[in-house]
C-alpha cells in the first residue's frame, strides 16, 4: 500500500486525539463521503496501519473506532523523528471510557471548526487527557472542615485560544453523570481552584490564569453542579463555566450565549466580541 498525504494526516490525527478516533470523526476531519472514508479506513486496517475492535468488542461501542496499529505507530514516530521503541502511543482504547473519549473528541472538533469559522480566534495548543494521566499534577487544599487534602488533577483536556492580544487558557471537565451527588465540589471544585493557583500549574504552563469549562448532561445536572460550585468556592466559582452537551457545536461553542458562569445566572458566550464569518 502506498500512503497518501491524507493517510499520513489521518494517522497523525488518531495519535493527536489521545489515540482513538471514531469513524464519523475521521470522516468529519478528512472526507466528504461515507463510502470513500470507509474504503480508505479499510485499507489502512488491512495493511496494519490502523487497528479496530473485534466484532465482540464492537457490540459494546457507540460506533466503530480506530487506533494506531504497529505499522501506523512506526509511521507517526518517524514523522516525530523518534524510533518506535521510544514513541509513546495508545495501543488500544480504554474500553470502559470509549464513549467519554469520543465525547471529548467531539468537543475538540467543535472548537477546531469554530476557530475556522471565526476571523479572530485561533487554537494555539491542545493537551489531551492522556498526557495528564501519564504526568499528573498534585495539589494541596483545605476541605470545608479545615483539614488539608491532596489530590491528583487530571482535566479531560487543556487548550489555549488566542483572540488578538488576549489569551484564554481553558481546562475541560466533561461530566457524563446523570444523577445528582455531592462529590463534584469535593473531587473537582476545590482541587480545581487550588490547581489554578498552584506552583505545579505555573511550572507546567507558565501562568496562573485559566477557566474550567464543565459540559454536563442536562439542565437539572447543570443546576446541581453550579450550586455545589458556588457553595464550595464562593467568589472563586467564577472560574467555572457550565453548559450542556446538547448546546455545544461549531461555531456556537465559542460565540453563542450557552455558558453560565459560577455566581452568575446569565447565559454568556466565551468570546462575546468575536468576528464570526457565519452568523448564528
Protein Blocks (a to p, Z undefined) as FASTA:
>chain_A
ZZdfklmmmmmmmmmnnopacfklmmmmmpcbfklmmmmmmmmmmnopaccddfklmmmp
cbdcddddfklmmmmmmmnopafklpccdfbdcfklmmmmmmmmmmmmmmmmmmmmpckb
ccfbdcdfklmmmmccddddddfkopacddddddfbdcdddehjbccdddddddfbfbdc
fklmmmmmmmmmmmmmpmklmmmnopacdcdddddfbfklmmmmmmmmmmmnmmmlmmpc
cddfklgccfklmmpcfbccehiabdcdfblmbccfbdZZ
